[in-house]
Amino acid sequence: EVQLVESGGGLVQPGGSLRLSCAASGFTFSNYVMSWVRQAPGKGLEWVSAITAGGENTNSADSVKGRFTISRDNSNYRLFLQMNSLRAEDTAVYYCAKGMNVVGSTPRLDYWGQGILVTVSS
Amino acid sequence: QAVLTQPPSMSAAPGQKVTISCSGARSNIANNAVHWYQHLPGTAPKLLIYDDNKRPSGIPDRFSGSKSGPSATLGIAGLRTGDEADYYCATWDSSLRAGVFGGGTKLTVL
């Protein structure tokens, strides 16, 4: 059974940093693109970032480019999102999601975690 | 403002069919595969349709997808109260070099 479990969320002050982690199980992690998607309170889903199966290529939304970095540890079946210079508008539930392919960042995501809340506030 | 445009809300009676539209552009829908998600608040989104019209295993054939030029459509036949949820279209935008979602459509089955 595929499982994706996010951790590392919480309350952080504007300008601060947070590192989200996603523990994966139930599939061969190193064979698939992985992504982060978020949902701000009362808003729709927003694609954040994606990383290829081998970790060699990444893509990110303009809203987080230069501030957020996606990475992965294939040996330990983990996906990460390093979030720096956080802003109030980054407040959202962040979802870790598994892609259906090895390369390509299209949001074709067949399994999702339950999400983790990040709140940016003073 | 979402790159892909969906109607904010729709409603239909049980047993009826509803079609949810997703309007984009040449840089996204017209030249890239479209995917559809069902999202119930507090739960993980579920992939309903991928690559314009393919259903993952376990998704009933009541759900269908189609695309024509820069627009895509999700069809849900034989509506049930359990289909009440938010529905999102998504695709890749070649100009933005980013994934994009529609603003979402809240479906009410009454």
Interface residues (C-beta under 8 A of the other chain):
Chain A: S35 V37 G44 L45 E46 W47 A50 N59 S60 A61 D62 Y95 A97 M100 G104 S105 T106 P107 R108 L109 D110 Y111 W112 G113 Q114 G115
Chain B: A2 N32 A33 H35 Y37 H39 T43 A44 P45 K46 L47 Y50 D51 P56 D86 Y88 A90 T91 W92 L96 R97 A98 G99 V100 F101 G102 G103 G104
